[in-house]
């Protein structure tokens, strides 16, 4: 039951992200792509992917604190 609640909260938090943010999180954490693979697919530098990932994770943390 607790796990189901956590999944629901995660889904809600991810739904609050922008399309680009959701795509990056999906590729990294659900599709299992590396930072380098995501960067190549999105046409940006790996460093930019890493910075965006950290910013998005911080944003998700703030969302979870409010839930």
Residue pairs with C-beta under 8 A, 6 or more apart in sequence:
9 64
9 67
12 67
13 60
13 63
13 64
13 67
14 22
14 25
14 60
15 22
16 63
17 25
17 56
17 59
17 60
21 52
21 56
21 59
23 42
24 38
24 42
24 49
24 52
24 53
24 56
25 53
25 56
25 60
27 33
27 37
27 38
27 41
28 35
28 38
28 49
28 53
33 41
35 46
35 49
35 50
35 53
36 46
38 49
39 45
39 46
39 48
39 49
42 49
